[in-house]
Amino acid sequence: MNRNSIVPLITQWEKFIEETKSNDLHEFASWLLDQQVSKKPLKTLKAKMYDEKEDYFAANYINKLNKYVKAYVKPLLHDTKLTNSDEFSILSLISQMDRPTKREVCMANAMELSTGIDMIRRLLKAGYIREQPHENDARAKRLTLTKNGDELLAIMYMRLSNIKQKVLADLNRNEKKELLRILEYLNHYHEKIYLSLA
């Protein structure tokens, strides 16, 4: 067979779709690399340790970055009834989603249901959100922002735009685009796993 033929790639693409029921190109690339690795002899212990270190350091840096962002946001909450950045995230999600339920908000924020519901109760008590009846489920309630919630969100967005500690630091436009592309892929990848475990 011609070494430049694309037929093997198409065959692998069809096999990928059949196995995963997905047509995402980024996932296909990862799957394809996994297929190639599985055909090779077992890697040495040193190589295996190197791969594990990459995962460890990636997880460590992402975790620390999350802590940095929370530290930057905390002073912005001082004159509000918000107690932490997660409550701000909940407000922001409710504003972007179409009258979500408590469960939907918690899932979208990758948050334990009990923890998220406690925060939602505080936001209800603070007057930032309201509950409305669910048209299809008498046990569930839909959430929307109150006027106070809308106003607080606008203030918080303005404050965030003015803080000196930018999350993306001094990356140039192309670096920002590439980082966001990778983060979007990782979010999509892990979100599916997270939702399947919930």
Secondary structure, 3 states (H helix, E strand, C coil): CCCCCCHHHHHHHHHHHHHHCCCCHHHHHHHHHHHHHHHCCCCCHHHHHHHHHHHHHHHHHHHHHHHHHHHHHHHHHCCCCCCCHHHHHHHHHHHHCCCCCHHHHHHHCCCCHHHHHHHHHHHHHHCCEEEEECCCCCCCEEEEECHHHHHHHHHHHHHHHHCCCCCCCCCCHHHHHHHHHHHHHHHHHHHHHHHHHC
